[in-house]
């Protein structure tokens, strides 16, 4: 699957599920990604397996929460009509030009 196919699928599913009724602000969309990341941190904190299926059939774990963050980002790119594949490739190419541990930060 191409990255932009994922974008289209994620956004279409979100629209069908009513998540864009009413439309969300950029800040709300960004915080929804942060929330998924926080759920990934919590999964690590309580030492859940990275991926498992709960008794109710719902996928759970750190890997699932990180996937949820990607889905949220893909949905937002779809809403905005942005080309995620183009942006990712451009950023990764730029990162290849950066020095080792650029910025001098510990984290």
Secondary structure as UniProt FT lines:
FT   HELIX           3..16
FT   TURN            17..20
FT   HELIX           26..45
FT   TURN            46..47
FT   STRAND          52..53
FT   TURN            55..56
FT   STRAND          59..60
FT   HELIX           62..80
FT   HELIX           84..95
FT   TURN            96..97
FT   TURN            100..103
//
